[in-house]
Amino acid sequence: VRIEEFVNALDYSDPNPSQDSKVACQLEQCVHPFLQQRNLMRVSMRTAASGRTMATPLSLTLVLDHSGSMERADRRQLLTEALGALAKQLQPTDKVTLISFARTPRLVAEQVAGNQTGQLLQQVIQQPIEGGTNLEAALELAYEKARESHRSGTFQSRIVLLTDGAVNLGDADPESLQKRVIQMRQSGIAFDAAGISANGLNDEVLETLTRKGDGRYYLIDGLDGSDDRFAQQVAGALRPAAKNV
């Protein structure tokens, strides 16, 4: 369990921001319970929920890992269930582009209407499981396709990576891969990542990437409806209220 997940799991009853503010800040301080001459300070940043409106359809570029490490039955099942839950949340005006990758990326489907994405599940299942994982090439193709829909200005664009994080081909350095995510953010394209199965997940790569994007990091493990939460939040497309806080 990450420290931030443990801290954020508790309910502090912090106030919501006022109508005139985008972010509410709460500070608390106390004496450290174990260390002498030390204090603890809690800094809470809270925003009001702000999702997309029906007037702004969503353009999703889904990047699916079909490398050898995803061959495990539990990972394939989790991936299929998460995409099935997402398909139920999308609107007819939304558009979905599907990219599969292993050694090389493959454009599976482009700009499919949101209410037709359920039909893509069979194509996902039929994608061959291959050897290595070239995340660098997959992100390049995803960025190219996301920019094509984003240029029109009528869509809210998001790239969503679903993987176990086992990167071993191309430039696999998380710090180098960050540069592509920063480029997405600066272009107005949000980046989300979903880790498939906590068992054997390469958490470092995914956490490093999402830290630099205007998106979120999800864990899809089949417990407590994690695939449903993933679908609801991606389809709701929460907008950042403040950057570089």
C-alpha positions as CSV (number, residue, x, y, z in Angstrom):
1,V,0.0,0.0,0.0
2,R,1.4,3.4,-1.0
3,I,1.7,6.1,1.7
4,E,-0.6,8.4,-0.2
5,E,-3.2,5.7,-0.6
6,F,-3.2,5.0,3.1
7,V,-3.4,8.7,4.0
8,N,-6.2,9.4,1.4
9,A,-8.2,6.4,2.6
10,L,-9.2,8.2,5.8
11,D,-12.1,10.7,6.0
12,Y,-10.9,14.0,7.5
13,S,-14.2,15.9,6.8
14,D,-12.3,18.6,5.1
15,P,-14.5,21.4,3.7
16,N,-15.2,21.8,0.0
17,P,-13.9,24.9,-1.7
18,S,-16.2,28.0,-1.8
19,Q,-17.9,29.1,-5.0
20,D,-15.2,31.6,-5.5
21,S,-12.3,29.2,-5.1
22,K,-11.2,26.2,-7.1
23,V,-9.1,24.6,-4.4
24,A,-9.6,24.5,-0.6
25,C,-6.5,24.1,1.6
26,Q,-6.6,22.7,5.2
27,L,-3.6,22.6,7.5
28,E,-3.2,20.6,10.7
29,Q,-0.3,20.2,13.0
30,C,0.4,18.0,16.1
31,V,3.3,16.7,18.1
32,H,4.9,13.5,16.6
33,P,3.7,10.5,18.7
34,F,7.1,8.7,18.5
35,L,9.9,11.1,17.8
36,Q,11.0,13.8,20.2
37,Q,11.2,17.4,19.1
38,R,9.3,16.6,15.9
39,N,5.9,17.7,14.7
40,L,3.6,16.3,12.0
41,M,1.8,18.5,9.6
42,R,-1.1,17.5,7.3
43,V,-1.7,19.6,4.2
44,S,-5.0,18.8,2.5
45,M,-5.9,20.0,-1.0
46,R,-9.5,19.5,-2.1
47,T,-11.4,20.5,-5.2
48,A,-15.1,20.3,-6.1
49,A,-16.0,17.5,-8.6
50,S,-15.9,18.8,-12.1
51,G,-16.7,16.4,-15.0
52,R,-17.3,16.9,-18.6
53,T,-20.6,18.1,-20.0
54,M,-22.7,16.4,-22.7
55,A,-21.7,19.2,-25.0
56,T,-18.1,18.1,-24.9
57,P,-17.8,14.5,-26.2
58,L,-14.9,12.3,-25.1
59,S,-12.1,11.1,-27.4
60,L,-10.4,8.1,-25.9
61,T,-7.2,6.5,-27.2
62,L,-7.0,3.1,-25.5
63,V,-3.5,1.6,-25.5
64,L,-3.6,-2.1,-24.6
65,D,-0.7,-4.3,-23.7
66,H,-0.7,-7.7,-25.5
67,S,2.9,-8.7,-24.7
68,G,4.0,-12.0,-23.3
69,S,3.7,-10.9,-19.7
70,M,-0.1,-10.3,-20.3
71,E,-0.7,-13.9,-21.2
72,R,-1.7,-14.8,-17.7
73,A,-5.4,-15.7,-17.7
74,D,-6.2,-13.4,-14.8
75,R,-4.7,-10.4,-16.6
76,R,-6.6,-11.1,-19.8
77,Q,-9.8,-11.5,-17.9
78,L,-9.3,-8.2,-15.9
79,L,-8.5,-6.3,-19.1
80,T,-11.7,-7.6,-20.8
81,E,-13.9,-6.9,-17.8
82,A,-12.5,-3.3,-17.4
83,L,-13.1,-2.6,-21.1
84,G,-16.6,-4.0,-20.9
85,A,-17.4,-1.8,-18.0
86,L,-16.0,1.2,-19.8
87,A,-18.1,0.5,-23.0
88,K,-21.3,0.7,-20.9
89,Q,-20.4,4.2,-19.7
90,L,-19.7,5.9,-23.0
91,Q,-22.1,8.0,-25.1
92,P,-22.9,7.7,-28.8
93,T,-21.1,11.1,-29.4
94,D,-17.9,9.7,-27.8
95,K,-15.1,8.3,-30.0
96,V,-12.7,5.5,-29.2
97,T,-9.4,4.6,-30.9
98,L,-7.9,1.2,-30.0
99,I,-4.2,0.5,-30.1
100,S,-2.7,-2.9,-29.2
101,F,1.1,-3.2,-28.6
102,A,3.8,-5.7,-27.8
103,R,7.0,-5.5,-29.9
104,T,5.3,-3.0,-32.1
105,P,2.1,-1.0,-31.8
106,R,-0.9,-2.0,-34.0
107,L,-3.9,0.3,-34.8
108,V,-6.9,-2.0,-34.2
109,A,-9.8,0.5,-34.6
110,E,-10.1,4.2,-35.1
111,Q,-12.8,6.7,-34.0
112,V,-15.5,4.1,-33.1
113,A,-18.7,5.6,-31.7
114,G,-19.0,5.2,-27.9
115,N,-22.1,3.1,-28.1
116,Q,-20.4,0.7,-30.5
117,T,-17.3,0.0,-28.4
118,G,-18.8,-3.2,-26.9
119,Q,-18.2,-4.7,-30.3
120,L,-14.5,-4.0,-29.9
121,L,-14.2,-6.5,-27.1
122,Q,-14.0,-9.5,-29.5
123,Q,-11.2,-7.8,-31.4
124,V,-9.3,-7.3,-28.1
125,I,-9.7,-11.0,-27.2
126,Q,-8.5,-12.0,-30.7
127,Q,-5.3,-9.9,-30.5
128,P,-2.2,-12.2,-30.4
129,I,0.0,-12.4,-27.4
130,E,3.5,-11.6,-28.4
131,G,7.0,-11.3,-26.9
132,G,8.4,-8.1,-25.6
133,T,6.9,-4.8,-24.6
134,N,7.8,-1.6,-26.5
135,L,5.9,1.1,-24.6
136,E,7.9,3.9,-26.2
137,A,6.6,3.1,-29.7
138,A,3.0,2.6,-28.4
139,L,2.9,6.0,-26.8
140,E,4.2,7.6,-29.9
141,L,1.4,6.1,-32.0
142,A,-1.2,7.0,-29.3
143,Y,-0.1,10.6,-29.2
144,E,-0.2,10.9,-33.0
145,K,-3.8,9.5,-33.1
146,A,-5.0,11.5,-30.1
147,R,-3.7,14.8,-31.7
148,E,-5.7,14.1,-34.8
149,S,-9.0,14.2,-32.9
150,H,-7.8,16.9,-30.5
151,R,-7.1,19.4,-33.3
152,S,-10.8,19.8,-34.0
153,G,-11.3,21.3,-30.5
154,T,-14.7,19.6,-30.1
155,F,-13.5,16.6,-28.0
156,Q,-11.9,16.2,-24.6
157,S,-9.0,14.0,-25.4
158,R,-7.5,11.3,-23.1
159,I,-4.9,8.5,-23.7
160,V,-5.5,5.5,-21.4
161,L,-2.7,2.9,-21.1
162,L,-3.6,-0.5,-19.7
163,T,-0.6,-2.7,-18.9
164,D,1.3,-4.6,-16.3
165,G,4.2,-2.2,-16.7
166,A,6.8,-4.8,-17.8
167,V,8.6,-2.6,-20.3
168,N,11.7,-4.2,-21.9
169,L,12.0,-2.9,-25.5
170,G,12.7,0.5,-27.0
171,D,13.6,3.2,-24.5
172,A,12.3,1.6,-21.2
173,D,13.7,4.3,-18.9
174,P,10.7,5.8,-17.0
175,E,12.3,9.2,-16.9
176,S,12.7,9.2,-20.7
177,L,9.1,7.9,-21.2
178,Q,7.9,10.8,-19.0
179,K,8.9,13.3,-21.7
180,R,6.2,11.9,-24.0
181,V,3.6,12.2,-21.3
182,I,4.7,15.8,-20.6
183,Q,4.3,16.5,-24.3
184,M,0.8,15.1,-24.2
185,R,-0.1,17.3,-21.2
186,Q,1.3,20.4,-22.8
187,S,-0.8,19.6,-25.9
188,G,-4.0,19.5,-23.8
189,I,-4.3,15.7,-23.9
190,A,-4.7,13.9,-20.6
191,F,-2.8,10.7,-19.8
192,D,-4.3,7.9,-17.6
193,A,-2.6,4.6,-16.8
194,A,-4.3,1.4,-15.4
195,G,-2.2,-1.3,-13.8
196,I,-3.6,-4.8,-14.6
197,S,-3.4,-7.1,-11.5
198,A,-1.4,-6.1,-8.4
199,N,0.4,-9.5,-8.5
200,G,3.7,-8.8,-10.3
201,L,2.8,-5.3,-11.4
202,N,5.7,-3.0,-12.3
203,D,4.3,-0.1,-10.3
204,E,7.4,2.2,-10.7
205,V,6.9,2.8,-14.4
206,L,3.2,3.6,-14.2
207,E,3.4,5.8,-11.2
208,T,6.3,7.7,-12.7
209,L,4.4,8.3,-16.0
210,T,1.1,9.4,-14.4
211,R,2.9,11.8,-12.1
212,K,3.5,14.0,-15.2
213,G,0.1,13.8,-16.9
214,D,-3.2,15.5,-16.3
215,G,-4.8,12.1,-15.5
216,R,-5.0,9.4,-12.9
217,Y,-3.3,6.1,-12.0
218,Y,-5.7,3.1,-11.5
219,L,-5.2,-0.4,-10.2
220,I,-7.5,-3.0,-11.8
221,D,-7.3,-6.1,-9.6
222,G,-10.9,-7.4,-9.7
223,L,-11.4,-6.6,-6.0
224,D,-14.1,-4.2,-4.7
225,G,-15.3,-3.3,-8.2
226,S,-12.0,-1.6,-9.2
227,D,-12.9,-2.1,-12.9
228,D,-16.2,-0.2,-12.4
229,R,-14.5,2.7,-10.7
230,F,-12.0,2.8,-13.5
231,A,-14.8,3.0,-16.1
232,Q,-16.8,5.6,-14.2
233,Q,-13.9,7.9,-13.7
234,V,-12.5,7.6,-17.3
235,A,-15.9,8.1,-18.9
236,G,-16.6,11.0,-16.5
237,A,-13.4,12.6,-17.5
238,L,-12.7,14.7,-14.4
239,R,-10.9,17.9,-15.3
240,P,-8.0,19.2,-13.2
241,A,-9.0,22.3,-11.3
242,A,-5.4,23.5,-10.6
243,K,-2.0,22.5,-11.9
244,N,1.4,22.5,-10.2
245,V,-0.2,23.0,-6.8
